[in-house]
Amino acid sequence: MNTDTLKICLMSYRSNPHSGGQGVYLKNLSRALKDLGHDVTVVTGPPDPRLDEDIPVLRVPCLDLYNPEALFRVPTLSELSRPVNLIEWLGISTTGFPEPFTFGLRAYRLLAYHHNGYDIVHDNQSLSYGVWAIGRKIPTVATIHHPVTVDRDLAMRSVSALWKKIKHLRWHSFIRMQKMVARTLTRIITVSDNARRDISRDFLIPEDRFRVVSNGIDLKRFHPMPEIPRQKNRIIATNSSDTPLKGLRYLIQAVGRIAAHRPVQLQIVGECTKGGGVDRLIRSLGIGPAVRFTGRISHSDFVREYAKASVAVVPSVYEGFGLPVGEAMACGVPVISTTGGALPEVVGDAGILVPPADSEALAHAILSIIDHPERAAKLGRAGRERVQQRFTWRQAAENTVAVYREVIGDHHRF
């Protein structure tokens, strides 16, 4: 491989490493690219991506209307006098999601002043018109983690009221822009074969324009803790409580089945929306004492939760990759996952796979782990070994650089 140093600009519109896969991707990929000897700069919107100090960050100012400390605040008249701010405010006020679009406009303007001779610009799934404009001047590639069309379709099916369906359609209206911009790129990075097929189908892009680069797992942060004993009948999941894509309701139903016959404890690393669908389901099943949401916890506490668990469950209906399943495997926890999306590509034969949206199958799989500790220990070891062999960030960075060189070659040819 060509070892010449590249000057790389990574762009990501919202990248909190503690609350989403895109933030984890940005943090770890930037670190791994830097460790390979490349010059990396990150362009990002809020919140702070919390990158290592040796990776410079250019922050794109915005209204930050999704800041939980000032959620949907009313901007000042001075702020709204700026056209892009006004577009952002009007979009959110009409139940849209304008951030990818407005981030692209601002990033384009920012790079006009801070070009710095970048060899490649790598967009982390904003796919905005600004990215298209940048790509006309600088070689540009994008990562699409999974087609957001899947999120939209699942959200639409999860509600029956017409006004709620219209609201979901409005919120996801940015997809049209993303499809148009993605089609202009000569190469697109995605994280699994399944994601490649689905994005190709939904975005009408030939599969040969995709390059599959699997995500990595940070093995320094996610690791076994053999000094902490596993607790029988203890299940762990990392989940967003009322996101249909994540399938938590099916795991709750599975726990309800098990709890009717024996003690069980489900630890969910995440928040519960009070009065939401999952909260109501827990109360209707009468299993409140058996289910605990941790809220936001430190990373060290997170790894200890994995260490104490008998089994980790990923009940997602669909995943483009599935970082939580890889993180659990890295911690040596036996894993149960659905076959939704790319999850079988990550799990392989190192875990138990069940159909998505099937609470009975989940319950049966959980009991097959809890009641057979030798099998659980074997799967835990196999999962750790699989991650070590296949899913490191160094491998991801090396494969990403190979795509960069293709895109640079395309740009110079055309």
C-alpha positions in Angstrom: 0.0 0.0 0.0 1.1 3.6 -0.7 2.4 5.0 2.6 2.4 8.7 1.6 0.8 10.9 4.2 -2.6 12.2 3.4 -4.2 15.4 4.6 -7.7 14.3 5.6 -10.7 16.4 6.6 -13.4 14.3 8.4 -16.8 16.0 8.5 -19.6 15.0 10.9 -22.7 17.2 11.7 -23.6 15.7 15.1 -21.1 13.4 16.7 -21.5 12.8 20.5 -19.3 9.7 21.1 -21.5 8.7 24.0 -24.9 8.7 22.4 -24.6 7.4 18.9 -22.7 5.2 16.4 -21.7 8.1 14.2 -19.9 9.8 17.1 -18.1 6.5 18.0 -17.1 6.2 14.4 -15.7 9.7 14.2 -13.7 9.4 17.4 -12.2 6.1 16.7 -11.5 6.5 13.0 -9.9 9.8 13.5 -7.6 8.3 16.1 -6.7 5.3 14.0 -6.0 7.4 10.9 -3.7 9.6 13.0 -1.9 6.6 14.3 -1.2 5.5 10.8 0.7 8.8 10.3 -1.9 10.8 8.4 -2.8 14.5 9.0 -6.4 14.6 10.3 -8.6 17.6 10.9 -12.3 17.2 12.0 -15.1 19.6 11.0 -18.1 19.1 13.2 -21.2 20.6 14.7 -22.3 20.3 18.3 -21.9 18.7 20.8 -18.2 18.5 21.5 -16.9 15.2 19.9 -14.3 14.8 22.6 -11.5 13.9 20.4 -7.9 13.4 21.4 -5.9 16.6 21.9 -3.6 16.0 18.9 -6.6 16.0 16.5 -7.6 19.6 15.5 -11.3 20.3 15.4 -13.0 23.1 13.4 -16.4 23.7 15.0 -19.2 24.7 12.8 -21.5 27.2 14.7 -25.2 26.6 14.6 -28.3 27.3 16.7 -27.9 23.9 18.4 -31.6 23.5 19.0 -31.2 19.9 20.0 -29.1 20.7 23.0 -30.8 18.9 25.9 -29.9 21.8 28.2 -31.9 24.3 26.0 -34.0 22.0 23.9 -35.8 23.9 21.0 -35.0 27.3 22.5 -36.3 30.4 20.8 -33.4 32.1 18.9 -32.8 35.8 19.3 -33.7 38.2 16.5 -30.0 38.8 15.9 -29.5 35.1 15.3 -32.4 34.8 13.0 -31.1 37.7 10.9 -28.6 35.2 9.4 -30.2 33.3 6.5 -28.9 29.8 7.4 -30.0 30.2 11.0 -33.4 31.2 9.8 -33.6 28.1 7.6 -32.6 25.9 10.5 -35.2 27.5 12.8 -38.0 27.3 10.3 -37.2 23.7 9.5 -37.3 22.6 13.1 -40.4 24.7 13.8 -42.2 22.8 11.1 -41.2 19.3 12.5 -38.4 18.8 10.0 -34.7 17.9 10.6 -32.7 20.6 8.8 -29.3 19.9 10.5 -27.7 17.9 7.7 -28.7 20.5 5.2 -27.6 23.6 7.2 -24.4 21.9 8.4 -23.4 21.3 4.8 -23.9 25.0 3.9 -21.9 26.1 6.9 -19.1 23.5 6.3 -18.8 24.6 2.7 -18.3 28.2 3.8 -15.9 27.2 6.5 -13.7 25.2 4.2 -13.6 28.1 1.7 -11.6 29.9 4.4 -9.8 26.8 5.8 -9.0 24.7 2.8 -5.5 23.9 4.1 -4.7 21.7 1.0 -6.8 18.7 2.0 -6.2 15.6 -0.1 -9.6 14.2 0.8 -12.8 15.2 2.5 -14.7 12.4 4.2 -18.3 13.1 5.1 -19.9 11.1 7.9 -23.5 10.6 6.5 -24.7 14.2 6.3 -24.9 13.9 2.5 -25.8 17.5 2.2 -25.8 19.8 -0.8 -22.7 21.5 0.8 -20.9 18.1 0.5 -21.8 18.0 -3.2 -20.4 21.5 -3.6 -17.2 20.6 -1.7 -16.8 17.5 -3.9 -16.6 19.7 -7.0 -13.4 21.2 -5.7 -11.8 18.5 -3.4 -11.9 14.7 -3.7 -14.8 13.7 -1.4 -16.2 10.4 -0.1 -19.0 9.7 2.3 -19.8 6.9 4.8 -23.4 5.8 4.9 -23.8 3.6 7.9 -27.3 2.4 6.9 -30.1 3.7 4.8 -32.3 6.1 6.9 -35.2 4.9 4.7 -35.3 1.9 7.0 -35.8 4.2 10.1 -38.5 6.1 8.3 -40.4 3.0 7.2 -40.3 1.5 10.6 -41.4 4.7 12.3 -44.3 5.0 9.8 -45.4 1.4 10.6 -45.2 2.0 14.4 -48.0 4.6 14.4 -51.6 4.4 13.1 -52.7 8.0 13.2 -52.4 9.9 9.9 -51.0 13.0 11.5 -48.3 11.0 13.1 -47.4 9.4 9.8 -47.2 12.8 8.2 -45.0 14.0 11.0 -42.6 11.1 10.4 -42.5 11.8 6.7 -41.8 15.5 7.3 -39.0 14.7 9.8 -37.4 12.3 7.3 -37.7 14.7 4.3 -33.9 15.2 4.3 -33.6 11.7 2.8 -34.4 13.1 -0.7 -31.3 15.4 -0.4 -29.2 12.5 0.8 -30.2 10.3 -2.1 -29.4 13.0 -4.7 -26.0 13.8 -3.2 -25.0 10.2 -2.7 -25.6 9.6 -6.4 -23.0 12.2 -7.3 -20.1 10.4 -5.4 -17.8 8.1 -7.3 -17.2 6.0 -4.1 -19.3 5.4 -1.0 -18.1 3.7 2.1 -20.5 1.5 4.1 -19.9 -0.8 7.0 -21.4 -4.2 5.9 -22.5 -6.2 2.9 -26.1 -5.9 4.0 -25.9 -2.1 4.3 -24.4 -2.0 0.8 -27.3 -4.0 -0.7 -30.0 -2.0 1.1 -28.5 1.4 0.4 -28.0 0.4 -3.3 -31.6 -0.6 -3.5 -33.2 2.3 -1.7 -30.8 5.1 -3.1 -30.7 3.6 -6.6 -26.9 3.5 -6.7 -25.0 0.6 -8.3 -23.4 -1.7 -5.8 -20.0 -1.5 -7.5 -19.7 2.1 -6.3 -19.7 1.0 -2.7 -16.7 -0.1 -0.6 -17.4 -2.1 2.5 -15.2 -1.2 5.4 -16.3 -2.8 8.7 -16.3 -0.7 11.9 -13.8 -1.5 14.6 -14.2 -2.0 18.3 -12.0 -0.3 20.8 -10.4 -3.3 22.5 -8.7 -1.0 25.1 -12.0 0.3 26.3 -14.1 -2.9 25.9 -12.5 -5.9 27.5 -13.3 -8.8 29.9 -13.1 -8.2 33.6 -12.7 -11.7 35.0 -12.3 -10.5 38.5 -16.0 -9.5 38.5 -18.3 -12.6 38.8 -21.2 -12.9 36.4 -24.6 -12.8 38.0 -27.0 -15.5 37.0 -30.2 -14.4 35.3 -28.8 -11.0 34.6 -29.4 -9.6 31.1 -27.8 -6.4 29.6 -28.9 -4.4 26.6 -27.9 -1.0 25.3 -30.9 0.7 23.8 -33.0 3.8 23.0 -36.2 3.0 24.7 -38.8 4.2 22.2 -36.9 3.9 18.9 -38.7 1.3 16.8 -35.6 0.3 15.0 -33.9 -0.9 18.2 -36.6 -3.4 19.0 -36.5 -3.0 22.8 -40.2 -3.8 23.2 -39.6 -7.4 21.9 -36.9 -7.9 24.6 -39.2 -6.5 27.3 -41.9 -9.0 26.1 -39.3 -11.8 26.3 -38.3 -10.8 29.8 -42.0 -10.8 30.7 -42.3 -14.4 29.5 -39.3 -15.4 31.6 -40.3 -13.4 34.7 -43.6 -15.3 34.9 -41.6 -18.5 35.8 -38.3 -17.4 37.4 -36.4 -14.5 38.7 -34.7 -12.3 36.0 -33.1 -8.9 35.9 -32.7 -6.8 32.8 -30.2 -3.9 32.9 -30.7 -1.4 30.0 -27.9 1.0 29.5 -29.9 4.0 28.4 -32.9 6.2 29.2 -36.5 5.3 29.6 -39.0 7.8 28.1 -41.6 8.2 30.9 -45.1 7.5 29.6 -43.6 6.2 26.3 -44.5 3.0 24.6 -41.8 0.9 26.4 -42.6 2.4 29.8 -46.3 1.6 29.3 -45.4 -2.0 28.2 -43.2 -2.6 31.3 -46.1 -1.5 33.6 -48.7 -3.5 31.7 -46.6 -6.6 32.1 -46.1 -5.9 35.8 -42.3 -6.4 35.5 -41.1 -3.0 36.8 -38.9 -4.5 39.5 -37.2 -6.7 36.9 -36.2 -3.9 34.5 -33.7 -1.1 35.3 -32.6 1.7 33.1 -29.2 3.0 34.1 -29.4 6.4 32.4 -26.1 7.8 31.3 -23.2 6.1 33.0 -19.4 6.3 32.8 -17.5 4.0 30.5 -15.9 2.2 33.4 -19.3 1.5 34.9 -20.5 0.4 31.5 -17.8 -2.2 31.2 -18.5 -3.4 34.7 -22.2 -3.9 33.7 -21.1 -6.1 30.9 -18.8 -8.0 33.3 -21.7 -8.7 35.7 -24.2 -9.8 33.0 -24.9 -13.5 32.1 -25.9 -12.5 28.6 -26.0 -9.5 26.3 -29.0 -9.1 24.0 -29.3 -6.9 20.9 -32.9 -7.0 19.8 -32.7 -4.5 16.9 -35.1 -4.9 14.0 -32.3 -3.6 11.8 -28.7 -2.5 12.1 -26.3 -1.3 9.4 -23.5 -2.8 11.5 -24.3 -3.0 15.2 -21.6 -1.6 17.5 -23.3 -2.7 20.7 -23.0 -6.4 19.6 -19.3 -6.0 18.9 -18.7 -4.2 22.2 -20.4 -6.9 24.1 -18.4 -9.6 22.3 -15.2 -7.7 23.0 -16.1 -7.8 26.7 -16.4 -11.6 26.5 -20.2 -11.6 27.2 -22.2 -14.3 25.4 -24.4 -12.6 22.9 -27.9 -13.1 21.6 -28.7 -11.0 18.5 -31.4 -10.8 15.9 -30.7 -11.4 12.3 -31.9 -7.8 11.5 -29.7 -6.1 8.9 -26.0 -6.7 9.2 -26.0 -8.2 12.7 -25.2 -11.8 11.5 -22.1 -10.4 9.7 -20.8 -9.2 13.0 -21.9 -12.1 15.2 -21.0 -14.9 12.8 -21.0 -18.2 14.7 -19.9 -16.6 18.0 -23.4 -15.9 19.3 -27.0 -17.0 19.1 -29.1 -15.5 16.2 -32.9 -15.2 16.3 -35.4 -13.6 14.0 -36.2 -9.9 14.5 -39.4 -8.9 16.3 -39.8 -12.3 17.9 -40.1 -12.2 21.6 -40.7 -15.9 22.0 -37.4 -16.7 20.2 -35.6 -14.2 22.3 -36.9 -15.7 25.5 -35.9 -19.2 24.4 -32.4 -18.1 23.5 -31.9 -16.2 26.8 -32.8 -19.3 28.8 -30.5 -21.5 26.6 -27.6 -19.2 27.8 -28.6 -18.8 31.4 -29.2 -22.5 31.9 -26.0 -23.7 30.2 -23.0 -21.9 31.7 -20.5 -23.9 29.8 -22.1 -22.9 26.5 -22.2 -19.3 27.7 -18.5 -19.3 28.5 -17.6 -20.9 25.1 -19.6 -18.2 23.3 -18.0 -15.5 25.3 -14.5 -16.6 24.4 -15.5 -17.0 20.7 -17.0 -13.5 20.6 -13.8 -11.9 22.0 -11.6 -13.8 19.5 -13.8 -12.8 16.6 -13.6 -9.1 17.4 -9.9 -9.3 17.9 -9.4 -11.0 14.5 -11.9 -9.1 12.4 -13.0 -5.7 13.9 -10.1 -3.5 14.9 -10.0 0.2 14.2 -6.5 -0.1 12.7 -7.9 -2.5 10.0 -10.8 0.0 9.5 -8.4 2.9 9.0 -6.1 1.0 6.6 -9.1 0.0 4.5 -10.5 3.5 4.6 -7.3 5.0 3.3 -7.3 2.5 0.4 -10.8 4.0 -0.5 -9.4 7.5 -0.2 -6.7 6.8 -2.7 -9.4 5.4 -5.1 -11.4 8.6 -4.7 -8.4 10.8 -5.2 -7.6 8.9 -8.4 -11.2 9.3 -9.6 -11.1 13.1 -8.9 -8.0 13.6 -11.0 -9.3 11.5 -13.9 -12.6 13.3 -14.1 
